[in-house]
């Protein structure tokens, strides 16, 4: 199909070539990540099909992924589609007077912000722990219509399937980055309105669930919001995806890769600084030094006094007492028990609330609604028997996860029937399977008083892994080192479109260390939801009243999730992705501790005299 243009538009394709001076490998479990330093960028408006990406198939498609290991492969070329409008005609190319495509300007702007540096990422495989790698609707119960593994049938997770899972993982992570960047760009107006609302209603009561000290609780939480909102001097920077291979791929089975803006959290000592300014060339042969800078939607800081803060990433502990039992975390560790509540409140204030407020306010007539819907189709659950293009994004809900666990239980049961006596671990698997079956039945009965579902809330983008290793932090130079703010959020590989309480739940279980801390965070979030729904009611004719419900059914859901994950790992059924560090004995120890936590929450059918160890 030929491109259709209006008199005020130019459309077409162009070839962008980056000349690299260096490339530094960065550690990643599932991706190939390099920080590249670009010395020159070239733009060709007219090119042949054979001028494809360098270092791979010289084809116009996206198959070419660059290799930067020697001097012969220091060029990275890729095609871009572009639309240039008349109102953007202030950007010009060389001496020919051509309008400069916005896509090219964004690349140049990202290079200048990052001091000639970009991040080059290639997805090698994909795994999503939070939903056991499955995307499904809850009403698909027949075995032949079971969940899909990142977009392909669960039984096909090797060979070509690994590339398919990498493609779906890359599309989901890119969607997470783009949606988070969009959401945070709209959050400042909300922050001002929230402060106004809290100031006006500082003495009003909030309908807490099962809480008899409503006035005192709200007063304390309001003081927290008012105090902490005034000390946040950093606008969170979400790295920009400036090029993604599968945005317009002619070869859908190609290896996915992306170029992203570089976030410099004072990491100049780790990556080579370019020795000379960036050179820009255009297809008319002349240099282009007068490109107008784009105003970045996310300036890195609002204050020159802000310094990087490494306190939380550098002080995590490898073993921590969590909800009654010691848990090992040999890879990254966890935030210390005496600091994790402050950390969680900071995450709630700086990341969760700004993103969720954008989605809570999203309306079908918003100018950015179409962009949001296009990205959400990679992050929700879907019917594997219907073309995804024909489906609207469906968020993951509480009952969807129960369906996922049912499928996991079916897989475990089949594998157990075909295993030998030694592999059954002295009957432990048999007991776990019986216990899981009872757990799933009990989960289905948790919300009888509200029609079998939790109180409804608008679905949102969830990160699902807000640990310190996935964030960057800043602090004022006159603040104590731990009194910091979030500067950037990265690693959106676990991102999903879901009930907003999933994000809070994972912070409660994975960041916080005990039930008391979890209840405190849950109440703080309850205040936010209540105040936000009240502000919406004041702006519209319809009354909006949201409540988040009790935390315990959600804690039970997450504990059952952990049991399913650990059991799948114990029987080597979890599929591709990161390999677990635990031995079988470690896994059985974790299963035993999760079982005991369910007993403590009142599920006595999980109790029995002999332990699983």
For each residue, the residues with C-beta under 8 A, 3 or more apart:
1:
2:
3: 11 12
4: 11
5: 9 10 11
6: 9
7:
8: 85 86 87
9: 5 6 83 84 85 86
10: 5 83 84 99
11: 3 4 5 81 82 83 84
12: 3 45 81 82
13: 79 80 81 82
14: 43 44 45 47 79 80 82 101 104 283
15: 43 44 47 51 77 78 79 80
16: 41 42 43 44 77 78 79 80 104 107 243
17: 41 42 44 54 75 76 77
18: 36 38 40 41 75 76 77 118
19: 38 39 40 41 42 74 75
20: 23 36 37 38 39 68 74 75 76
21: 37 38 39 74 272 274 275
22: 36 37 272
23: 20 34 35 36 37 68 120
24: 34 35 36 270 271 272
25: 33 34
26: 33 34 35
27: 33
28: 31 32 33
29: 578
30: 123 124 125 126 127 169 493 577 578
31: 28 121 122 123 124
32: 28 121 122 123 124
33: 25 26 27 28 119 120 121 122
34: 23 24 25 26 68 119 120 121
35: 23 24 26 117 118 119 120 262 271
36: 18 20 22 23 24 68 76 117 118 119 120
37: 20 21 22 23 116 117 271 272 273 274
38: 18 19 20 21 41 111 116 117 118 274 278
39: 19 20 21 116 274 276 278 279
40: 18 19 278 279 280 281
41: 16 17 18 19 38 107 108 111 278 279 280 281
42: 16 17 19 280 281 282
43: 14 15 16 93 104 280 281 282 283 288
44: 14 15 16 17 47 51 283
45: 12 14 93 98 283
46: 283
47: 14 15 44 51 79
48: 51
49: 52 59 60
50: 58 59 60
51: 15 44 47 48 58 60 77
52: 49 56 57 58 59 60 61 63 64 77 79
53: 56 57 58 59 62 63 64 65 66 76 77 78 79
54: 17 58 64 66 73 75 76 77
55: 64 65 66 67 68 73 75 76
56: 52 53 63 64 65 66 67
57: 52 53 61 63 64
58: 50 51 52 53 54 64
59: 49 50 52 53 63 64 251
60: 49 50 51 52 79 250
61: 52 57 64 249 250 251 254
62: 53 78 245 246 249 250 251 254 257
63: 52 53 56 57 59 251 254 255
64: 52 53 54 55 56 57 58 59 61 77 78
65: 53 55 56 122 245 255 257
66: 53 54 55 56 73 75 76 120
67: 55 56 73
68: 20 23 34 36 55 73 74 76 120
69: 73
70: 73
71: 74
72:
73: 54 55 66 67 68 69 70
74: 19 20 21 68 71
75: 17 18 19 20 54 55 66
76: 17 18 20 36 53 54 55 66 68 120
77: 15 16 17 18 51 52 53 54 64
78: 15 16 53 62 64 243 245 259
79: 13 14 15 16 47 52 53 60
80: 13 14 15 16 101 103 104 243
81: 11 12 13 103 248
82: 11 12 13 14 101 102 103 104
83: 9 10 11 101 102
84: 9 10 11 88 89 99 100 101 102
85: 8 9 88 89
86: 8 9 89 99
87: 8
88: 84 85 91 99 100 102
89: 84 85 86 92 99
90: 292
91: 88 99 100 105 291 292
92: 89 97 98 99 100 288 290
93: 43 45 96 97 98 99 100 282 283 284 288
94: 98 282 283 284 285 286 287 288
95: 284 286
96: 93 282 284
97: 92 93
98: 45 92 93 94 282 284
99: 10 84 86 88 89 91 92 93
100: 84 88 91 92 93 104 105 291
101: 14 80 82 83 84 104 105
102: 82 83 84 88 105 106
103: 80 81 82 106 107 242
104: 14 16 43 80 82 100 101 107 108
105: 91 100 101 102 108 109 291 292 294
106: 102 103 109 110 240 242 294
107: 16 41 103 104 110 111 242 243 259
108: 41 104 105 111 112 278 280 291
109: 105 106 112 113 293 294 296
110: 106 107 113 114 118 240 242 261 262
111: 38 41 107 108 114 116 117 118 278
112: 108 109 115 116 278 293
113: 109 110 261 262 296 300
114: 110 111 117 118 261 262 263 264
115: 112 262 264 268 273 274
116: 37 38 39 111 112 274 277 278
117: 35 36 37 38 111 114 262 264 271 274
118: 18 35 36 38 110 111 114 242 259 260 261 262
119: 33 34 35 36 239 259 260 261 262
120: 23 33 34 35 36 66 68 76 257 258 259
121: 31 32 33 34 257 258 259 260
122: 31 32 33 65 255 256 257
123: 30 31 32 126 166 167 169 170 173 255 256 257
124: 30 31 32 166
125: 30 162 165 166 169 576 577
126: 30 123 150 165 166 167 168 169 170 172 493 576 577
127: 30 133 150 165 169 574 575 576 577 578
128: 131 132 133 150 169 172 493 494 496 577
129: 132 133 494 565 577
130: 464 465 494 496 502 506 561
131: 128 134 135 381 396 401 404 496
132: 128 129 404 405 408 561 564 565 568 574
133: 127 128 129 149 150 154 165 574 575 577
134: 131 147 148 149 154 404 407
135: 131 147 148 150 151 380 381 382 384
136: 140 146 147 148 381 382 383 384 400 403 404 407
137: 140 381 382 383 394 400 403
138: 397 399 400 402 403
139:
140: 136 137 145 146 147 383 384 385 403
141: 145 403
142: 145 146
143: 146 410
144:
145: 140 141 142 383 384 385
146: 136 140 142 143 153 154 384 407 410
147: 134 135 136 140 154 384 403 404 407
148: 134 135 136 151 152 153 154 382 384
149: 133 134 152 153 154 156 157 161 165 575
150: 126 127 128 133 135 164 165 168 169 172
151: 135 148 164 165 167 168 388
152: 148 149 156 157 161 164 165 168
153: 146 148 149 156 384
154: 133 134 146 147 148 149 157 407 411 575
155:
156: 149 152 153 160 161
157: 149 152 154 161 162 165 575 576
158: 161 162 576
159: 162
160: 156 163 164 253
161: 149 152 156 157 158 164 165 576
162: 125 157 158 159 165 166 576
163: 160 166 167 253 255
164: 150 151 152 160 161 167 168 253
165: 125 126 127 133 149 150 151 152 157 161 162 168 169 575 576 577
166: 123 124 125 126 162 163 169 170 255 256
167: 123 126 151 163 164 170 171 246 252 253 256
168: 126 150 151 152 164 165 171 172 378
169: 30 123 125 126 127 128 150 165 166 172 173 493
170: 123 126 166 167 173 174 244 246 256 257 258
171: 167 168 174 175 246 256 378
172: 126 128 150 168 169 175 176 378 379 492 493 495 496
173: 123 169 170 176 177 492 493 495
174: 170 171 177 178 241 244 258 378
175: 171 172 178 179 375 376 378 379 495
176: 172 173 179 180 379 461 463 492 493 495
177: 173 174 180 181 238 239 240 241 260 492
178: 174 175 181 182 241 371 375
179: 175 176 182 183 372 375 376 379 461 495
180: 176 177 183 184 238 355 461 463 489 492 495
181: 177 178 184 185 238 240 297 298
182: 178 179 185 186 358 368 371 372
183: 179 180 186 187 354 355 358 359 461
184: 180 181 187 235 236 238 298 354 355 358
185: 181 182 297 298
186: 182 183 189 190 358
187: 183 184 190 191 354 355 357 358
188: 191 192 235
189: 186 192 193
190: 186 187 193 194 354 357 358 361
191: 187 188 194 195 229 354
192: 188 189 195 196
193: 189 190 196 197 535
194: 190 191 197 198 225 229 357 528 531 532 535
195: 191 192 198 199 225 226 229
196: 192 193 199 200
197: 193 194 200 201 531 534 535
198: 194 195 201 202 222 225 226 531
199: 195 196 202 226
200: 196 197
201: 197 198 204 222 531 534
202: 198 199 219 222 226
203: 215 219
204: 201 218
205: 214 215 218
206: 214 217 218 526 527 530 531
207: 214 530 547
208: 211 214 217 218 523 526
209: 526 547 548 549 550
210: 550
211: 208 214 217 523
212:
213: 216 217
214: 205 206 207 208 211 217 218
215: 203 205 218 219
216: 213 219 220
217: 206 208 211 213 214 220 221 523 527
218: 204 205 206 208 214 215 221 222 527
219: 202 203 215 216 222 223
220: 216 217 223 224
221: 217 218 224 225 523 524 527
222: 198 201 202 218 219 225 226 527
223: 219 220 226 227
224: 220 221 227 228 345 524
225: 194 195 198 221 222 228 229 349 527 528
226: 195 198 199 202 222 223 229 230
227: 223 224 230 231
228: 224 225 231 232 345 346 349
229: 191 194 195 225 226 232 349
230: 226 227
231: 227 228 476 483 485
232: 228 229 349 350 485
233: 301 302 303 306 474 476 485
234: 300 301 302 303 306 474 485 486 487
235: 184 188 298 299 300 301 302
236: 184 298 350 351 354 486 487 488 489
237: 263 298 299 300 487 488
238: 177 180 181 184 298 488 489
239: 119 177 260 261 262 263 488 490
240: 106 110 177 181 260 261
241: 174 177 178 244 258 259 260
242: 103 106 107 110 118 259 260 261
243: 16 78 80 107 247 258 259
244: 170 174 241 247 256 257 258 259
245: 62 65 78 249 254 255 256 257 258
246: 62 167 170 171 249 252 254 256
247: 243 244
248: 81
249: 61 62 245 246 252 254
250: 60 61 62
251: 59 61 62 63 254
252: 167 246 249
253: 160 163 164 167
254: 61 62 63 245 246 249 251
255: 63 65 122 123 163 166 245
256: 122 123 166 167 170 171 244 245 246
257: 62 65 120 121 122 123 170 244 245
258: 120 121 170 174 241 243 244 245
259: 78 107 118 119 120 121 241 242 243 244
260: 118 119 121 177 239 240 241 242
261: 110 113 114 118 119 239 240 242
262: 35 110 113 114 115 117 118 119 239
263: 114 237 239 300 472 488 490
264: 114 115 117 267 268 300
265: 308 472 473 474 487 488
266: 307 308
267: 264 270 271
268: 115 264 271 273
269:
270: 24 267
271: 24 35 37 117 267 268
272: 21 22 24 37
273: 37 115 268
274: 21 37 38 39 115 116 117 277 278
275: 21
276: 39 279
277: 116 274
278: 38 39 40 41 108 111 112 116 274
279: 39 40 41 276 287
280: 40 41 42 43 108 287 288 289 291
281: 40 41 42 43 285 286 287 288
282: 42 43 93 94 96 98 285 286 287 288
283: 14 43 44 45 46 93 94
284: 93 94 95 96 98
285: 94 281 282
286: 94 95 281 282
287: 94 279 280 281 282
288: 43 92 93 94 280 281 282 291
289: 280
290: 92
291: 91 100 105 108 280 288
292: 90 91 105
293: 109 112
294: 105 106 109
295:
296: 109 113 299
297: 181 185
298: 181 184 185 235 236 237 238
299: 235 237 296 302
300: 113 234 235 237 263 264 487
301: 233 234 235 304 306 474 487
302: 233 234 235 299 306
303: 233 234 306 476
304: 301
305: 476 477 478
306: 233 234 301 302 303 474 475 476 477 487
307: 266 474 475 476 477
308: 265 266 472 473 474 475 487
309: 312 473 474 475 481 482 484
310: 313 314 473
311: 314 315 473 481 482 484
312: 309 315 316 335 339 343 468 473 482 484
313: 310 316 468 469 473
314: 310 311
315: 311 312 335 336 339
316: 312 313 329 332 333 334 335 336 468
317: 320 329 333 334 335 336
318: 328 329 330 333
319: 326 327 328 329
320: 317 326 327 329 333 334 336 337 513
321: 324 325 326 327 337 513 514
322: 325 326 327 334 513 514
323: 509 513 514 515 597
324: 321 514 596 597 600
325: 321 322 593 596 597
326: 319 320 321 322
327: 319 320 321 322 334 590 593
328: 318 319 586
329: 316 317 318 319 320 332 333 334
330: 318 333 581
331: 581
332: 316 329 467 468 469
333: 316 317 318 320 329 330
334: 316 317 320 322 327 329 340 467 510 511 513
335: 312 315 316 317 339 340 343 467 468 511
336: 315 316 317 320 339 340
337: 320 321 340 513 514
338:
339: 312 315 335 336 342 343 482
340: 334 335 336 337 343 344 511 512 513 517
341: 344 345 512 517 520 521
342: 339 345 346 482
343: 312 335 339 340 346 347 468 511
344: 340 341 347 348 507 508 511 512 517 521
345: 224 228 341 342 348 349 521 524
346: 228 342 343 349 350 484 485 486
347: 343 344 350 351 352 466 471 486 507 511
348: 344 345 351 352 353 504 507 521 524 525 528
349: 225 228 229 232 345 346 352 353
350: 232 236 346 347 353 354 485 486
351: 236 347 348 354 355 463 466 471 486 489
352: 347 348 349 355 356 466 503 504 507 525
353: 348 349 350 356 357 528
354: 183 184 187 190 191 236 350 351 357 358
355: 180 183 184 187 351 352 358 359 460 461
356: 352 353 359 360 460 500 503
357: 187 190 194 353 354 360 361 532
358: 182 183 184 186 187 190 354 355 361 362
359: 183 355 356 362 458 459 460 461 500
360: 356 357 458 460 532 536
361: 190 357 358 536
362: 358 359 366 369 372 458
363: 366 369
364: 369
365: 369
366: 362 363 369 372
367:
368: 182 371 372
369: 362 363 364 365 366 372 373
370: 373 374
371: 178 182 368 374 375
372: 179 182 362 366 368 369 375 376
373: 369 370 376 377 392 393
374: 370 371 377
375: 175 178 179 371 372 378 379
376: 175 179 372 373 379 380 393 461 497
377: 373 374 380 382 388 391 392 393
378: 168 171 172 174 175 375
379: 172 175 176 179 375 376 393 461 495 496 497
380: 135 376 377 393 394 395 396 496 497 498
381: 131 135 136 137 394 395 396 400
382: 135 136 137 148 377 386 388 391 394
383: 136 137 140 145 386 391
384: 135 136 140 145 146 147 148 153
385: 140 145
386: 382 383 390 391
387: 390 391
388: 151 377 382 391
389:
390: 386 387
391: 377 382 383 386 387 388 394
392: 373 377
393: 373 376 377 379 380 497
394: 137 380 381 382 391 497
395: 380 381 459 497 498 499
396: 131 380 381 400 401 496 497 498 499 502
397: 138 400 401 453 454 459 498 499
398: 401 402 447 453 454 499 553 554 557
399: 138 402 403 444 452 453
400: 136 137 138 381 396 397 403 404
401: 131 396 397 398 404 405 557 561
402: 138 398 399 405 406 440 443 444 557
403: 136 137 138 140 141 147 399 400 406 407
404: 131 132 134 136 147 400 401 407 408 564
405: 132 401 402 408 409 436 439 440 443 560 561 564
406: 402 403 409 410 440
407: 134 136 146 147 154 403 404 410 411
408: 132 404 405 411 412 564 567 568
409: 405 406 412 413 433 436 437 440 564
410: 143 146 406 407 413 414
411: 154 407 408 414 415 568 573
412: 408 409 415 416 429 432 433 436 564 567 568 571 573
413: 409 410 416 417 433
414: 410 411 417 418
415: 411 412 418 419 571 573
416: 412 413 419 424 429 430 433 571
417: 413 414
418: 414 415
419: 415 416 423 424 429 571
420: 423 424
421: 424
422:
423: 419 420 571
424: 416 419 420 421 427 428 429 430
425: 428 429 570 584 588
426:
427: 424 430 431
428: 424 425 431 432 588 612
429: 412 416 419 424 425 432 433 567 570 571
430: 416 424 427 433 434
431: 427 428 434 435 608 612
432: 412 428 429 435 436 563 567 591 612
433: 409 412 413 416 429 430 436 437 567
434: 430 431 437 438
435: 431 432 438 439 563 595 605 606
436: 405 409 412 432 433 439 440 560 563 564 567
437: 409 433 434 440 441
438: 434 435 441 442 603 605 606
439: 405 435 436 442 443 556 560 563 598 603 606
440: 402 405 406 409 436 437 443 444 560
441: 437 438 444 445
442: 438 439 445 446 556 603 605
443: 402 405 439 440 446 553 556 557 560
444: 399 402 440 441 452
445: 441 442 448
446: 442 443 553 556 557
447: 398 450 451 452 453 454 549 553
448: 445 452
449:
450: 447 453 454 455 549
451: 447
452: 399 444 447 448
453: 397 398 399 447 450 456
454: 397 398 447 450 457 499 501 549 553 554
455: 450 546 547 548 549
456: 453 546
457: 454 499 500 501 529 546 548
458: 359 360 362 500
459: 359 395 397 497 498 499 500
460: 355 356 359 360 497 498 500 503
461: 176 179 180 183 355 359 376 379 495 496 497
462: 495 496 497 498 500 502 503
463: 176 180 351 466 470 489 492 494 495 503
464: 130 494 495 496 502 503 506
465: 130 470 491 493 494 506 510
466: 347 351 352 463 470 471 489 503 506 507 511
467: 332 334 335 470 471 510 511
468: 312 313 316 332 335 343 471 473
469: 313 332 491
470: 463 465 466 467 489 490 491
471: 347 351 466 467 468 486 487 488 489 490
472: 263 265 308 486 487 488 490
473: 265 308 309 310 311 312 313 468 484 485 486 487
474: 233 234 265 301 306 307 308 309 484 485 486 487
475: 306 307 308 309 479 481 483 484 485
476: 231 233 303 305 306 307 479 483
477: 305 306 307
478: 305
479: 475 476 483 484
480: 483
481: 309 311 475 484
482: 309 311 312 339 342
483: 231 475 476 479 480
484: 309 311 312 346 473 474 475 479 481
485: 231 232 233 234 346 350 473 474 475
486: 234 236 346 347 350 351 471 472 473 474 489
487: 234 236 237 265 300 301 306 308 471 472 473 474
488: 236 237 238 239 263 265 471 472
489: 180 236 238 351 463 466 470 471 486 492
490: 239 263 470 471 472
491: 465 469 470 494
492: 172 173 176 177 180 463 489 495
493: 30 126 128 169 172 173 176 465
494: 128 129 130 463 464 465 491
495: 172 173 175 176 179 180 379 461 462 463 464 492
496: 128 130 131 172 379 380 396 461 462 464 502
497: 376 379 380 393 394 395 396 459 460 461 462
498: 380 395 396 397 459 460 462 502 503
499: 395 396 397 398 454 457 459 502
500: 356 359 457 458 459 460 462 503 504
501: 454 457 504 505 548 549 554
502: 130 396 462 464 496 498 499 505 506
503: 352 356 460 462 463 464 466 498 500 506 507
504: 348 352 500 501 507 508 521 522 525 548
505: 501 502 508 509 551 554 555 557 558
506: 130 464 465 466 502 503 509 510 511 558
507: 344 347 348 352 466 503 504 510 511 512 521
508: 344 504 505 511 512 517 518 521 522 551 554 555 558
509: 323 505 506 512 518 555 558
510: 334 465 467 506 507
511: 334 335 340 343 344 347 466 467 506 507 508
512: 340 341 344 507 508 509 517 518 521
513: 320 321 322 323 334 337 340 517
514: 321 322 323 324 337 517 518
515: 323 518 519 555
516: 519 520
517: 340 341 344 508 512 513 514 520 521
518: 508 509 512 514 515 521 522 551 555
519: 515 516 522 523 551
520: 341 516 517 523 524
521: 341 344 345 348 504 507 508 512 517 518 524 525
522: 504 508 518 519 525 526 548 551
523: 208 211 217 221 519 520 526 527
524: 221 224 345 348 520 521 527 528
525: 348 352 504 521 522 528 529 548
526: 206 208 209 522 523 529 530 547 548
527: 206 217 218 221 222 225 523 524 530 531
528: 194 225 348 353 524 525 531 532
529: 457 525 526 532 533 546 547 548
530: 206 207 526 527 533 534 546 547
531: 194 197 198 201 206 527 528 534 535
532: 194 357 360 528 529 535 536 546
533: 529 530 536 537 544 545 546
534: 197 201 530 531 537 538 544
535: 193 194 197 531 532 538 539
536: 360 361 532 533 539 540 544
537: 533 534 540 542 543 544 545
538: 534 535
539: 535 536
540: 536 537 544
541:
542: 537
543: 537
544: 533 534 536 537 540
545: 533 537
546: 455 456 457 529 530 532 533
547: 207 209 455 526 529 530
548: 209 455 457 501 504 522 525 526 529
549: 209 447 450 454 455 501 553
550: 209 210 553
551: 505 508 518 519 522 554 555
552: 555 556 601
553: 398 443 446 447 454 549 550 556 557
554: 398 454 501 505 508 551 557 558
555: 505 508 509 515 518 551 552 558 559 601
556: 439 442 443 446 552 553 559 560 598 601 603
557: 398 401 402 443 446 505 553 554 560 561
558: 505 506 508 509 554 555 561 562
559: 555 556 562 563 594 597 598 601
560: 405 436 439 440 443 556 557 563 564 598
561: 130 132 401 405 557 558 564 565
562: 558 559 565 566 590 594
563: 432 435 436 439 559 560 566 567 591 594 595
564: 132 404 405 408 409 412 436 560 561 567 568
565: 129 132 561 562 568 569 574
566: 562 563 569 570 587 590 591 594
567: 408 412 429 432 433 436 563 564 570 571 591
568: 132 408 411 412 564 565 571 573 574
569: 565 566 572 573 574 580 582 587
570: 425 429 566 567 584 587 588 591
571: 412 415 416 419 423 429 567 568
572: 569
573: 411 412 415 568 569
574: 127 132 133 565 568 569 577 580
575: 127 133 149 154 157 165
576: 125 126 127 157 158 161 162 165
577: 30 125 126 127 128 129 133 165 574
578: 29 30 127
579:
580: 569 574 587
581: 330 331 586
582: 569 586 587 590
583: 586 587
584: 425 570 587 588
585: 588 589 613
586: 328 581 582 583 589 590
587: 566 569 570 580 582 583 584 590 591
588: 425 428 570 584 585 591 592 612 613
589: 585 586 592 593 613
590: 327 562 566 582 586 587 593 594
591: 432 563 566 567 570 587 588 594 595 612
592: 588 589 595 596 611 612 613
593: 325 327 589 590 596 597
594: 559 562 563 566 590 591 597 598
595: 435 563 591 592 598 599 606 612
596: 324 325 592 593 599 600
597: 323 324 325 559 593 594 600 601
598: 439 556 559 560 594 595 601 603 606
599: 595 596 602 603 604 606 607
600: 324 596 597
601: 552 555 556 559 597 598
602: 599
603: 438 439 442 556 598 599 606
604: 599 607
605: 435 438 442
606: 435 438 439 595 598 599 603
607: 599 604
608: 431
609:
610:
611: 592
612: 428 431 432 588 591 592 595
613: 585 588 589 592
